[in-house]
Amino acid sequence: MNTQNDWICPNLSANERNHLCLAGEDVADLAKRYGTPLYLMDEARIRNRAQTYRTAAEQAFGSDSRILYASKAASFKRLYEIMRDEGIGVDVVSCGEIATACLAGYPMGNAFFHSNNKTDADIAYAMDRGVGFFVADNAEELYAIDSEAEQRQIKQKVLLRLTPGIDPHTYEAVSTGKVDSKFGFATQTGQADAAIMLALSLPHVQLVGYHCHIGSQVFDATVYLQTLEVMLRYTATVKKKLGFEPKLLDIGGGFGVRYTSNDPEVDIAANIAAIGRRLDQLCSELKLTKPEICMEPGRSMVADAGMTIYTVGSVKDIPGYRTYVSVDGGMTDNARVALYGASYTVLPADKMNEDRTLTVTVAGRCCESGDILQRNVLLPQSVRRGDLLAMLTTGAYHYSMASNYNRIPRPPIVMVGCGAPYLAVRRETYDDLTALDQ
Ligand code: LLP
């Protein structure tokens, strides 16, 4: 085993052929069979995360708690089937996600519909498919939900998205930055109070709870404890003022994952247990009935289940500057580097035994100089056309953020880890790409 390997997820290993393996499957074999660029996803890891979340939530919050998979992280039919099997709810943000969940036969009563701008058509589409819960973001939406529900003679279950004014990265409560958000109703400006009164007054809206989401890539419970405190103190104030106490409290998603060995590992169960203890304390202190708690993990459910395999096309050394290694994918299958400057681990997938002493910049194939997949990557000196590179932790916000820039087809998704590898999403073809052109 090469000592350079610092496995950032337990589903990674190398075999006797010095090939990288995901869930024990040789990724070079998979690249040969399915072509590159290729998204791989470890189904066993996804199921393990789902079970970890569900068990921890049941223990910490009670059996009425719900884990909702934030399907914006990765939305394709097979994932909704897996979530259905694992007893996980889903958070959907568009009719496209709803359509995909329906295609999977997902029980839509367990779906929570987010988004800060649901059109009338979206609301109608979601209601017609039996989406269980709407998370209302603004007053216009509340009126529209009421009107669509009236037409169907139903009372729609609704949560209000509230912004408790917490900055996840400074842990600073009452940060104006977070009150100043396109999402939700601020608890500190009186707007949340007004929204609650409005929701309670609408005959076809059944206000069941509050929702909040503080941020993404959060590595410990501190920010959740603070959020819980703000939300429950606010709940107690509203109870006193308006006599309304929510049945449900959705505390959002956001636990972080390891993109590189610099990122800490989050102990999901321990963090949820800490949130559960604080919930009990606060409810008894504030004399509140313990609400049913929902959490909406996206990234931490699927990110480290995934990796992307690329084939090297060229190695270009510019003396005195740098060495560019170009691969057959790029910002079309990984938007996160260009958008956020995100860091990743890149491995020489079919040369895992060779010393990595050549510092390179891995470049994508798009006609845009910003299409750089990662800088300062260490690769073997022998790197050349035809070699395979693996980019780790690409299960979340990759396929779901992929584009067809430069008319590049999206890669397929192959699932591993539960029996024989299988195709969950096929590779886009040129016919797919031109299918809409009239
Ligand atoms: N719930 C709500 C209301 C959200 O807005 C999000 C993420 C989640 C749950 C899930 O958060 P997670 O557990 O995945 O951190 N494209 C960005 C991430 C955007 C996250 C948006 N909201 C990225 O690639 O890093």
Residues whose N, C-alpha, C, O or C-beta is under 5 A from the ligand:
A	BS01	LLP	A70 A73 H213 G215 S216 Q217 G252 G253 G254 F255 E296 P297 G298 R299 S300 R336 Y397
